[in-house]
Amino acid sequence: MKPHGPWKIINSKEVYRDPWIDVQRDEVIRPDGEEGTHCVVRMKPGVCVVALDDDGFVHLTEEFHYGIGRHSVEGVSGGIDPGETALETAQRELEEELGLKAERWTDLGCVDPFTTIVVSPTQLYLAEGLSEGVCRPEGTELIRLVKLSLGEAVSQVLDSRITHGPTATLLLKIQLLHGNQASGRAK
């Protein structure tokens, strides 16, 4: 038996794998001493980027997402490819999805969007000093640019119009870093 916090893992078995996720089913002894099972879904680590221009506007994406079955406004996001750093992924994704390049990149930490069953670490970046690049979305990506003042984007987080966890965290961190100065510039 392998200890796992207050749990004990009796046996682990991979039940599914593809290039983006793998699913593991564990036979366990629960913290209450009872036997049971617990599944863990591991997703490819990823990034989330919010680009902030010199006028205080954030550049976000709006796209239909299959899993939730609706359109979602969020930062540029993507999985980290083998051999690629999180920053390289952030730079690649920003140009691919919105056709933007940035001179300045600020690493704003990592979030775990899910913590019970899904492992999906997401590195957060603020991109500034924007210039045009070449937009090259993937075949599954039908992306529309959404440009909002930082203050409006934060308002949309607070009233649940922006629900993507990493984007919400990132926008709130940017607001704290830039304060009312950035949100007051764009009306």
C-alpha positions as CSV (number, residue, x, y, z in Angstrom):
1,M,0.0,0.0,0.0
2,K,1.2,3.5,-0.9
3,P,0.3,6.4,1.3
4,H,-1.3,9.4,-0.5
5,G,-2.1,12.0,2.2
6,P,-4.7,10.5,4.5
7,W,-5.6,8.0,1.7
8,K,-3.8,4.7,1.0
9,I,-3.6,3.4,-2.6
10,I,-3.9,-0.4,-2.9
11,N,-3.6,-0.5,-6.6
12,S,-3.5,1.9,-9.6
13,K,-4.6,1.2,-13.2
14,E,-4.5,3.4,-16.3
15,V,-7.9,3.1,-17.9
16,Y,-7.6,5.6,-20.8
17,R,-4.9,7.7,-22.5
18,D,-4.7,10.0,-25.5
19,P,-2.4,12.9,-26.3
20,W,-4.2,15.3,-24.0
21,I,-5.4,13.3,-21.0
22,D,-4.9,10.1,-19.1
23,V,-7.3,8.5,-16.6
24,Q,-6.2,6.5,-13.6
25,R,-8.4,4.4,-11.4
26,D,-7.1,3.7,-7.9
27,E,-8.4,1.1,-5.5
28,V,-8.0,2.9,-2.1
29,I,-8.5,2.8,1.6
30,R,-10.3,6.1,2.3
31,P,-9.5,8.4,5.2
32,D,-12.4,6.8,7.1
33,G,-10.8,3.4,6.8
34,E,-13.4,2.1,4.2
35,E,-12.3,0.6,0.9
36,G,-13.3,2.5,-2.3
37,T,-12.1,3.8,-5.6
38,H,-10.9,7.2,-6.8
39,C,-10.2,8.3,-10.4
40,V,-7.8,10.9,-11.4
41,V,-7.8,12.7,-14.8
42,R,-4.4,14.2,-15.7
43,M,-4.4,16.8,-18.4
44,K,-1.5,18.1,-20.3
45,P,-0.1,21.2,-18.4
46,G,-1.0,24.4,-20.0
47,V,-0.9,28.2,-20.1
48,C,-3.4,31.1,-20.0
49,V,-2.4,34.5,-21.3
50,V,-4.1,37.9,-21.1
51,A,-2.7,40.5,-23.4
52,L,-3.0,44.1,-22.0
53,D,-2.5,47.0,-24.5
54,D,-1.1,50.4,-23.8
55,D,-4.7,51.9,-23.6
56,G,-5.7,49.5,-20.8
57,F,-7.7,47.1,-22.9
58,V,-7.4,43.3,-22.5
59,H,-7.5,41.1,-25.6
60,L,-9.5,37.9,-24.9
61,T,-10.9,35.1,-27.0
62,E,-14.5,34.0,-27.5
63,E,-15.0,30.5,-28.7
64,F,-17.4,27.6,-28.5
65,H,-16.0,25.0,-26.1
66,Y,-17.2,21.4,-26.6
67,G,-17.0,20.4,-22.9
68,I,-19.3,23.1,-21.6
69,G,-21.4,23.3,-24.8
70,R,-21.4,27.0,-25.1
71,H,-19.3,30.0,-26.0
72,S,-16.8,31.2,-23.4
73,V,-14.8,34.4,-23.1
74,E,-11.3,33.7,-21.9
75,G,-7.6,34.4,-22.1
76,V,-5.5,32.7,-24.8
77,S,-5.0,29.1,-23.6
78,G,-3.2,26.0,-24.7
79,G,-1.3,22.9,-23.8
80,I,2.5,22.9,-23.3
81,D,4.1,20.7,-26.0
82,P,7.0,18.3,-25.2
83,G,10.3,20.2,-25.3
84,E,8.6,23.6,-25.0
85,T,8.7,25.9,-21.9
86,A,5.5,27.5,-20.5
87,L,6.7,30.9,-21.8
88,E,7.3,29.6,-25.3
89,T,3.8,28.0,-25.3
90,A,2.3,31.3,-24.1
91,Q,4.1,33.3,-26.9
92,R,3.1,30.7,-29.5
93,E,-0.5,30.6,-28.5
94,L,-0.9,34.4,-28.3
95,E,0.3,34.7,-31.9
96,E,-1.6,31.7,-33.2
97,E,-5.0,32.6,-31.6
98,L,-5.0,36.4,-31.7
99,G,-2.2,37.3,-34.1
100,L,-0.4,39.2,-31.3
101,K,3.2,39.4,-30.2
102,A,4.4,41.0,-26.9
103,E,7.6,42.6,-25.8
104,R,7.1,42.1,-22.1
105,W,5.9,39.0,-20.4
106,T,5.1,38.7,-16.7
107,D,4.8,35.3,-15.1
108,L,1.9,35.6,-12.6
109,G,2.1,32.1,-11.2
110,C,0.3,28.8,-11.5
111,V,-3.2,27.7,-10.7
112,D,-4.9,24.3,-10.3
113,P,-8.3,24.9,-11.9
114,F,-9.5,21.6,-10.4
115,T,-8.2,19.8,-7.3
116,T,-10.3,16.8,-6.6
117,I,-10.3,14.6,-9.6
118,V,-8.6,16.6,-12.4
119,V,-4.9,17.5,-12.4
120,S,-4.4,20.4,-14.8
121,P,-1.7,22.9,-13.8
122,T,-2.0,26.2,-15.7
123,Q,0.8,28.8,-15.8
124,L,-0.5,32.4,-16.0
125,Y,1.0,35.2,-18.1
126,L,0.4,38.9,-18.6
127,A,1.6,40.0,-22.1
128,E,2.3,43.7,-22.7
129,G,4.0,45.9,-25.4
130,L,1.8,44.4,-28.1
131,S,2.4,44.3,-31.8
132,E,0.8,42.4,-34.7
133,G,1.9,38.9,-35.6
134,V,0.4,36.2,-37.7
135,C,-2.8,34.6,-36.6
136,R,-2.8,30.8,-37.2
137,P,-5.6,29.2,-35.3
138,E,-5.9,25.4,-35.4
139,G,-8.7,23.8,-37.4
140,T,-10.9,23.3,-34.3
141,E,-10.5,27.0,-33.3
142,L,-13.2,29.4,-34.4
143,I,-12.0,32.3,-32.3
144,R,-13.4,35.8,-32.1
145,L,-11.3,38.6,-30.5
146,V,-13.0,40.3,-27.5
147,K,-11.4,43.6,-26.5
148,L,-12.5,45.0,-23.1
149,S,-11.2,47.6,-20.7
150,L,-9.5,45.8,-17.8
151,G,-12.2,47.2,-15.5
152,E,-15.0,45.7,-17.7
153,A,-13.3,42.4,-17.9
154,V,-13.0,42.3,-14.0
155,S,-16.7,43.2,-13.8
156,Q,-17.5,40.3,-16.1
157,V,-15.5,38.0,-13.8
158,L,-17.4,39.3,-10.8
159,D,-20.9,38.8,-12.4
160,S,-19.9,35.4,-13.8
161,R,-20.0,36.3,-17.5
162,I,-16.3,35.2,-17.6
163,T,-16.2,31.8,-15.9
164,H,-13.0,30.3,-17.1
165,G,-11.1,29.8,-13.8
166,P,-7.5,30.6,-15.0
167,T,-8.7,33.7,-16.9
168,A,-10.7,34.9,-13.9
169,T,-7.7,34.5,-11.6
170,L,-5.4,36.1,-14.1
171,L,-7.7,39.2,-14.7
172,L,-8.0,39.7,-10.9
173,K,-4.2,39.5,-10.5
174,I,-3.7,42.0,-13.3
175,Q,-6.2,44.3,-11.7
176,L,-4.4,44.1,-8.4
177,L,-1.0,44.8,-10.1
178,H,-2.3,47.6,-12.2
179,G,-4.9,49.0,-9.9
180,N,-7.5,51.5,-11.0
181,Q,-4.9,53.2,-13.2
182,A,-5.2,50.6,-16.0
183,S,-9.0,50.3,-15.7
184,G,-9.5,54.0,-15.6
185,R,-7.7,54.7,-18.9
186,A,-10.1,52.8,-21.1
187,K,-13.7,53.9,-21.1
